[in-house]
Amino acid sequence: MFNPFEQKPILLGDAIGNWDSLYSKTYDKHTADPYTKVRIILMNGIEIESVLFSHQFHRHCTDNELRRDIAFIRRIDQLQQKRINWLPPIGETPLETTIGYEHVAVDLTAWLAQNEPNFYVKETLDLALLEDFDHLYRYANLMDLDKNIPAQKLVKEYVEIMPARPTISHHRHPSDTVRGYINFRNADIRTKLNILTITAAEQQTMNFYMNIGPTYYNDLGRQLYQEIAMVEEVHVTQYGALIDPSCTWLEALLLHKYNECYLYYSFYLDEVDPQIKSIWQMHLEQEIAQLHRAKDLLAQHENKDWQQVVGNGTFPKLLKFHNTKDYLRKVLAETVENTGNGEVVWNVNDLPDNHTFFWYQGTVNHNVNSVPSHRVIAEHQKMKGIDYRYEDSPNPIKSLQDRRRDNVELGRVKQRARQMAGV
């Protein structure tokens, strides 16, 4: 397997290019493989996380020489982010991009959950997985309602589009979104990488909806973005809570660089677009150089070996996007009524009646008919008779099979478990 610490790094200065090298040819939105788009969206989020982390490091560091090192590394990350984020074509609409964001959230989260050795982390991934899956369904209905464009045209057969835990049920009290953190010193390297990756991905989704939502051309679309952006805040909080806060800034820097090397190498091997593949290769070489510099800074300032942070350095199983339909259906069938309860996940039917979840739900969703995620489906059903969905077979949850009625109780109102599966 590949070990980036065994590679000879390029000079950091060689990662600085001109404008021609920064502004690459865009992909064709009609012919590009959906997973090419997924990789682009994810790596944009990964680089943005790296930049934001670096700025926070810079603001909490008193050593100006170290801050200059961090600034140089950050400038390379900024160049990488700009190169990646300008790959989508001019004609790709924000809503089309949004479908891509939710496709990332679904297949990335499912892959990470299936390859996560820590049950507590896997449980957290599964909880949000069903919610992002439902977001894809809501945005797909908005697209079909407003533009008469089937989202299946964008994701092809890679992922199903159907209701999961209804978005109305995703709104939880802030206290129930704070998970316990994972001790990175004892954690499997896969767990560290998975946590960093999903936090960065969901953070970028949150940021994207925060900024793009108000630009939608009608009120219902603007409101749907606003609601789902609030759910992304829930997701970023619960994933960010898993990160070990006892890591030093330089340990965290090394982890960020190692994770970026891991992802670029994974995607370089898997990419089908030759031009995008060359970008992944170039960025991998640049990240290896940054990783080696981070390793030196850790030794210089904290007298620590990089092995104390990432083990022997050999990459674990590489991230490879693929069909996760069966896993999604399994998680849907088994956990659709799960929610947060302090630092743990509970079935909503097992919560006491005075639980914070029900107080928050009663406050935020006081008038169910005003909840945007419900209104989008209701409007689609009113206009076209049924909702929009793409299913290989009927939804595994019986109460989610009705295409003429949007379920607004599952996962938020108690005593639905027996009915949902027809038991």
C-alpha positions as CSV (number, residue, x, y, z in Angstrom):
1,M,0.0,0.0,0.0
2,F,0.9,3.6,-0.4
3,N,2.8,5.5,2.3
4,P,3.2,9.3,1.7
5,F,6.0,9.6,4.2
6,E,8.1,7.3,2.0
7,Q,7.7,9.6,-1.0
8,K,10.2,12.2,-2.0
9,P,8.4,15.6,-1.7
10,I,8.5,18.3,-4.3
11,L,9.6,21.8,-3.2
12,L,6.8,23.7,-1.7
13,G,7.5,26.6,-4.0
14,D,6.8,24.4,-7.0
15,A,3.1,24.3,-5.9
16,I,2.7,28.0,-6.7
17,G,1.6,28.4,-10.3
18,N,0.2,31.1,-12.7
19,W,-3.3,31.9,-13.6
20,D,-3.4,29.6,-16.6
21,S,-2.6,26.6,-14.3
22,L,-5.3,27.7,-11.8
23,Y,-8.2,28.1,-14.2
24,S,-8.8,24.6,-15.6
25,K,-11.2,23.3,-18.3
26,T,-14.6,22.7,-16.8
27,Y,-16.4,19.3,-17.0
28,D,-19.5,18.8,-19.2
29,K,-22.4,18.6,-16.9
30,H,-24.3,16.4,-19.3
31,T,-21.7,13.7,-19.8
32,A,-19.5,13.8,-16.6
33,D,-19.7,10.8,-14.4
34,P,-21.8,11.6,-11.3
35,Y,-18.9,10.3,-9.1
36,T,-16.5,12.7,-10.8
37,K,-18.8,15.5,-9.6
38,V,-19.0,13.9,-6.2
39,R,-15.2,13.8,-5.9
40,I,-15.0,17.5,-6.9
41,I,-17.6,18.6,-4.4
42,L,-15.9,16.6,-1.6
43,M,-12.4,17.8,-2.3
44,N,-13.6,21.4,-2.5
45,G,-15.0,20.9,1.0
46,I,-11.8,19.2,2.2
47,E,-9.7,22.1,1.0
48,I,-12.0,24.7,2.5
49,E,-11.8,22.9,5.9
50,S,-8.0,22.9,5.6
51,V,-8.0,26.7,4.9
52,L,-10.5,27.5,7.7
53,F,-8.5,25.3,10.2
54,S,-5.3,27.0,9.1
55,H,-6.7,30.5,9.7
56,Q,-7.8,29.5,13.2
57,F,-4.3,28.0,13.9
58,H,-2.8,31.3,12.6
59,R,-5.0,33.3,15.0
60,H,-4.1,31.2,18.0
61,C,-0.4,31.1,17.4
62,T,2.1,33.6,18.9
63,D,5.2,32.4,16.9
64,N,5.4,34.5,13.8
65,E,7.9,32.2,12.1
66,L,5.5,29.3,12.6
67,R,2.7,31.5,11.3
68,R,4.7,32.2,8.1
69,D,5.1,28.4,7.6
70,I,1.3,28.0,8.1
71,A,0.6,30.9,5.7
72,F,2.6,29.3,3.0
73,I,0.9,26.0,3.4
74,R,-2.5,27.7,3.5
75,R,-1.7,29.6,0.2
76,I,-1.2,26.3,-1.5
77,D,-4.5,25.0,-0.1
78,Q,-6.2,28.1,-1.4
79,L,-4.9,27.6,-4.9
80,Q,-6.1,24.0,-4.8
81,Q,-9.5,25.0,-3.6
82,K,-9.9,27.6,-6.4
83,R,-8.7,25.1,-9.0
84,I,-11.3,22.5,-7.8
85,N,-14.2,24.8,-7.2
86,W,-14.0,26.4,-10.6
87,L,-14.3,23.0,-12.4
88,P,-18.1,23.0,-12.6
89,P,-19.4,24.7,-15.9
90,I,-21.0,28.1,-16.1
91,G,-24.4,26.5,-17.0
92,E,-24.7,24.3,-14.0
93,T,-27.4,25.8,-11.7
94,P,-27.1,26.0,-7.9
95,L,-30.0,23.5,-7.6
96,E,-28.2,21.0,-9.9
97,T,-25.1,21.5,-7.7
98,T,-27.2,21.0,-4.6
99,I,-28.3,17.6,-5.9
100,G,-24.6,16.8,-6.2
101,Y,-24.0,17.9,-2.6
102,E,-26.6,15.6,-1.3
103,H,-25.3,12.7,-3.5
104,V,-22.0,13.3,-1.8
105,A,-23.6,13.2,1.6
106,V,-25.4,10.0,0.9
107,D,-22.8,7.8,-0.7
108,L,-19.9,9.2,1.3
109,T,-21.6,8.7,4.6
110,A,-22.7,5.2,3.7
111,W,-19.2,4.3,2.6
112,L,-17.6,5.7,5.7
113,A,-20.2,3.9,7.9
114,Q,-19.5,0.6,6.3
115,N,-15.8,1.0,6.8
116,E,-15.9,2.5,10.3
117,P,-14.4,0.2,13.1
118,N,-15.8,2.3,16.0
119,F,-19.5,1.5,16.6
120,Y,-20.1,4.9,18.3
121,V,-18.8,6.8,15.2
122,K,-20.7,4.4,12.9
123,E,-23.9,5.1,14.8
124,T,-23.4,8.8,14.4
125,L,-22.8,8.4,10.6
126,D,-26.0,6.2,10.2
127,L,-28.1,8.8,12.1
128,A,-27.2,11.6,9.7
129,L,-27.2,9.3,6.6
130,L,-30.9,8.9,6.6
131,E,-31.3,12.6,7.0
132,D,-29.1,13.5,4.0
133,F,-31.0,10.8,2.1
134,D,-34.3,12.6,2.8
135,H,-32.7,16.0,1.9
136,L,-31.9,14.6,-1.6
137,Y,-35.6,13.6,-1.9
138,R,-36.8,17.0,-0.9
139,Y,-34.5,18.9,-3.2
140,A,-35.3,16.5,-6.1
141,N,-39.0,17.3,-5.6
142,L,-38.2,21.0,-5.7
143,M,-36.3,20.6,-9.0
144,D,-39.1,18.6,-10.6
145,L,-41.7,21.1,-9.3
146,D,-39.9,24.2,-10.4
147,K,-37.9,23.1,-13.4
148,N,-39.6,19.8,-14.5
149,I,-36.1,18.2,-14.4
150,P,-35.9,14.7,-12.9
151,A,-33.0,14.4,-10.5
152,Q,-32.4,10.9,-11.7
153,K,-31.0,12.5,-14.8
154,L,-28.2,14.0,-12.7
155,V,-27.4,11.0,-10.3
156,K,-28.3,8.4,-12.9
157,E,-28.8,5.0,-11.4
158,Y,-26.1,5.5,-8.7
159,V,-28.5,6.4,-5.9
160,E,-32.2,6.0,-5.2
161,I,-34.4,9.1,-4.5
162,M,-37.1,8.4,-1.9
163,P,-38.2,9.6,1.5
164,A,-36.3,8.5,4.6
165,R,-36.5,9.9,8.1
166,P,-38.6,13.0,7.2
167,T,-36.7,16.3,7.3
168,I,-39.2,17.7,9.8
169,S,-37.9,15.1,12.3
170,H,-34.3,16.2,12.0
171,H,-34.6,19.3,14.1
172,R,-33.2,18.4,17.5
173,H,-32.4,20.4,20.6
174,P,-28.7,21.6,20.6
175,S,-27.9,19.7,23.7
176,D,-28.8,16.5,21.8
177,T,-26.3,17.2,19.0
178,V,-23.2,17.2,21.1
179,R,-21.6,13.7,20.8
180,G,-18.7,12.5,23.0
181,Y,-15.3,13.0,21.4
182,I,-13.0,10.2,20.3
183,N,-9.5,9.8,21.8
184,F,-7.4,10.0,18.7
185,R,-4.3,8.7,20.5
186,N,-6.0,5.3,20.8
187,A,-8.2,5.4,17.7
188,D,-7.9,3.4,14.5
189,I,-6.4,5.6,11.7
190,R,-9.6,4.8,9.7
191,T,-11.7,6.5,12.5
192,K,-9.5,9.6,12.5
193,L,-9.7,9.9,8.7
194,N,-13.5,9.2,8.6
195,I,-14.2,11.9,11.2
196,L,-12.1,14.5,9.5
197,T,-13.6,13.7,6.1
198,I,-17.3,13.8,7.1
199,T,-16.9,16.9,9.2
200,A,-15.3,18.8,6.3
201,A,-17.9,17.5,3.9
202,E,-20.9,18.5,6.0
203,Q,-19.3,21.8,7.0
204,Q,-19.1,22.7,3.3
205,T,-22.7,21.7,2.7
206,M,-23.7,23.9,5.6
207,N,-21.7,26.8,4.2
208,F,-23.0,26.3,0.7
209,Y,-26.7,26.3,1.8
210,M,-26.1,29.3,4.1
211,N,-24.8,31.3,1.1
212,I,-26.7,30.0,-1.9
213,G,-30.1,29.6,-0.3
214,P,-31.1,33.2,-0.3
215,T,-30.4,33.4,-4.1
216,Y,-33.1,30.9,-5.1
217,Y,-35.7,32.6,-7.3
218,N,-38.8,31.8,-5.3
219,D,-39.9,31.8,-1.7
220,L,-40.5,28.1,-1.3
221,G,-37.1,27.2,-2.6
222,R,-35.4,29.8,-0.4
223,Q,-37.3,28.5,2.6
224,L,-36.3,24.9,1.9
225,Y,-32.6,25.8,1.7
226,Q,-33.1,27.7,5.0
227,E,-34.6,24.7,6.8
228,I,-32.1,22.2,5.5
229,A,-29.2,24.6,6.3
230,M,-30.3,24.4,9.9
231,V,-30.2,20.6,9.8
232,E,-26.6,20.9,8.4
233,E,-25.8,22.9,11.6
234,V,-27.0,19.8,13.6
235,H,-24.8,17.5,11.5
236,V,-21.7,19.7,11.7
237,T,-22.1,20.0,15.4
238,Q,-22.4,16.2,16.0
239,Y,-19.5,15.3,13.7
240,G,-17.2,18.1,14.9
241,A,-17.9,16.9,18.5
242,L,-16.2,13.6,17.6
243,I,-12.9,15.3,16.9
244,D,-10.4,15.0,19.8
245,P,-10.0,18.5,21.3
246,S,-6.8,17.4,23.1
247,C,-4.9,17.3,19.8
248,T,-2.4,20.1,19.5
249,W,-2.6,22.5,16.6
250,L,0.4,20.9,15.0
251,E,-0.9,17.3,15.5
252,A,-4.2,18.5,13.9
253,L,-2.2,20.0,11.0
254,L,-0.5,16.8,10.3
255,L,-3.8,14.9,10.4
256,H,-5.3,17.3,7.9
257,K,-2.4,16.9,5.5
258,Y,-2.4,13.1,5.9
259,N,-6.1,13.0,5.2
260,E,-5.8,15.1,2.1
261,C,-3.0,12.9,0.8
262,Y,-5.2,9.8,1.5
263,L,-8.2,11.3,-0.4
264,Y,-6.2,12.6,-3.4
265,Y,-4.5,9.3,-3.8
266,S,-7.8,7.4,-3.5
267,F,-9.5,9.6,-6.1
268,Y,-6.4,9.7,-8.4
269,L,-6.7,5.9,-8.7
270,D,-10.5,5.9,-9.2
271,E,-11.0,8.9,-11.5
272,V,-12.4,8.3,-15.0
273,D,-11.9,11.8,-16.4
274,P,-8.3,12.2,-17.6
275,Q,-8.1,15.9,-17.0
276,I,-9.5,15.7,-13.5
277,K,-7.3,12.7,-12.8
278,S,-4.2,14.9,-13.6
279,I,-5.5,17.5,-11.1
280,W,-5.8,14.8,-8.4
281,Q,-2.2,13.7,-9.1
282,M,-0.8,17.2,-9.1
283,H,-2.6,18.0,-5.8
284,L,-1.4,14.7,-4.3
285,E,2.2,15.7,-5.0
286,Q,1.6,19.1,-3.4
287,E,0.0,17.6,-0.4
288,I,2.8,15.2,0.2
289,A,5.2,18.2,0.3
290,Q,2.9,19.9,2.8
291,L,2.7,16.7,4.9
292,H,6.5,16.5,5.1
293,R,6.6,20.1,6.1
294,A,4.0,19.5,8.8
295,K,6.0,16.5,10.0
296,D,9.1,18.7,10.4
297,L,7.1,21.4,12.2
298,L,5.8,18.9,14.6
299,A,9.3,17.6,15.4
300,Q,10.7,21.1,15.6
301,H,8.1,22.7,17.8
302,E,6.8,19.8,19.9
303,N,9.6,17.3,19.7
304,K,7.2,14.6,18.4
305,D,7.5,12.0,15.7
306,W,4.8,11.8,13.1
307,Q,4.2,8.2,14.0
308,Q,2.7,9.3,17.3
309,V,-0.1,10.9,15.3
310,V,-0.8,8.6,12.3
311,G,0.9,5.3,13.1
312,N,3.1,3.8,10.4
313,G,1.8,6.1,7.7
314,T,0.5,3.4,5.3
315,F,-2.9,4.2,3.9
316,P,-5.8,2.1,5.1
317,K,-8.5,0.9,2.6
318,L,-8.9,3.6,0.0
319,L,-12.1,5.5,-0.4
320,K,-14.0,4.3,-3.4
321,F,-17.4,5.6,-4.3
322,H,-19.9,2.9,-5.4
323,N,-23.5,1.9,-5.2
324,T,-24.7,1.9,-1.5
325,K,-28.4,1.2,-2.1
326,D,-28.6,-2.0,-0.1
327,Y,-26.8,-0.5,2.9
328,L,-29.1,2.5,2.8
329,R,-32.2,0.4,2.7
330,K,-30.9,-1.7,5.6
331,V,-30.2,1.4,7.8
332,L,-33.6,2.9,6.8
333,A,-35.4,-0.3,7.8
334,E,-33.6,-0.6,11.1
335,T,-33.1,3.0,12.4
336,V,-35.6,5.3,10.8
337,E,-37.0,6.4,14.2
338,N,-33.7,7.1,15.8
339,T,-32.8,10.6,17.1
340,G,-30.3,12.2,19.6
341,N,-30.5,11.8,23.3
342,G,-27.7,13.7,24.9
343,E,-24.5,12.0,23.7
344,V,-26.2,8.8,22.5
345,V,-28.7,7.7,19.8
346,W,-32.1,6.5,20.9
347,N,-35.3,5.4,19.3
348,V,-37.8,8.3,19.6
349,N,-40.4,5.9,21.1
350,D,-38.1,5.3,24.1
351,L,-37.7,9.0,25.0
352,P,-39.6,10.3,28.0
353,D,-42.5,12.6,27.2
354,N,-40.8,15.6,28.7
355,H,-37.6,15.1,26.6
356,T,-35.8,18.1,25.1
357,F,-36.5,16.7,21.6
358,F,-40.3,17.1,21.9
359,W,-39.9,20.6,23.4
360,Y,-37.7,21.6,20.5
361,Q,-40.0,20.0,17.9
362,G,-43.1,21.7,19.4
363,T,-41.4,25.0,19.2
364,V,-39.8,24.9,15.8
365,N,-42.5,22.8,14.0
366,H,-45.4,24.2,15.9
367,N,-47.4,24.6,12.6
368,V,-46.5,21.5,10.5
369,N,-48.1,23.0,7.4
370,S,-45.6,25.9,7.4
371,V,-42.5,23.6,7.5
372,P,-40.8,24.1,4.1
373,S,-39.6,20.5,3.6
374,H,-43.2,19.3,4.0
375,R,-44.6,22.1,1.8
376,V,-42.4,21.2,-1.1
377,I,-43.7,17.7,-1.2
378,A,-47.3,18.8,-0.6
379,E,-47.0,21.3,-3.5
380,H,-45.6,18.7,-5.8
381,Q,-48.4,16.3,-4.9
382,K,-51.0,19.0,-5.4
383,M,-49.6,19.9,-8.8
384,K,-48.7,16.4,-10.2
385,G,-50.8,14.1,-8.1
386,I,-47.8,12.3,-6.5
387,D,-44.4,13.1,-5.2
388,Y,-41.2,12.7,-7.3
389,R,-39.0,9.7,-6.5
390,Y,-36.8,7.1,-8.2
391,E,-36.9,3.7,-6.5
392,D,-35.7,0.3,-7.5
393,S,-38.4,-1.2,-5.4
394,P,-41.0,0.1,-2.8
395,N,-39.7,1.9,0.2
396,P,-38.8,-0.6,3.0
397,I,-40.9,1.5,5.4
398,K,-44.5,0.9,4.8
399,S,-45.6,4.4,6.0
400,L,-43.3,6.0,3.5
401,Q,-44.7,4.2,0.5
402,D,-47.7,6.5,0.0
403,R,-46.8,8.9,-2.8
404,R,-49.9,11.0,-2.3
405,R,-49.3,11.9,1.4
406,D,-46.1,13.2,3.0
407,N,-45.4,11.6,6.4
408,V,-44.8,14.3,9.0
409,E,-44.9,12.1,12.1
410,L,-42.3,9.3,11.6
411,G,-39.3,9.9,13.8
412,R,-40.9,12.8,15.8
413,V,-44.2,11.4,17.2
414,K,-44.1,8.3,19.5
415,Q,-45.7,4.9,18.9
416,R,-45.2,4.7,15.2
417,A,-42.8,1.8,15.0
418,R,-45.4,-0.9,14.9
419,Q,-47.3,0.8,12.1
420,M,-44.3,1.8,9.9
421,A,-43.3,-1.7,9.1
422,G,-46.7,-3.1,9.0
423,V,-46.2,-5.1,12.2
